[in-house]
Amino acid sequence: MNYRHSFHAGNSADVVKHCLLIALVRALQQKPGALTLIDTYAGCGLYDLDGEEARRTGESTQGVV
């Protein structure tokens, strides 16, 4: 399977994933003590939702408004 996130960035599942991650980090920050986050699946970290790959699938139009 060849998965490239640039084709799927910003779709509804991606938005839900990021909202969940934000809520989880905020909840963990309420606990006393240090918190270490290591993102092993960040990819390039920035995706052009108006770029060729994102426009090809059009998935971001249903997720990011």
C-alpha positions, 0 to 999 in steps of 0.5 A: 500500500502506498499512502501519501498524506498529501492526498488526504490532508484536511479530510474529516478523519484528519480533522477529528484526529487532530482535535482528539490529539489536542484534547488529549494533550490538554488533558495530560497537561493538567497533571502535575509533572513533565510531559514528553511528546514524540511524534514519529509519524509527522511526515512533512508536517505542512500540507498545501490544501490547495496543492495538486495532490489535495485538489485531486481527491478534494477530501479537504473540502469536506473536512477543513472549512 
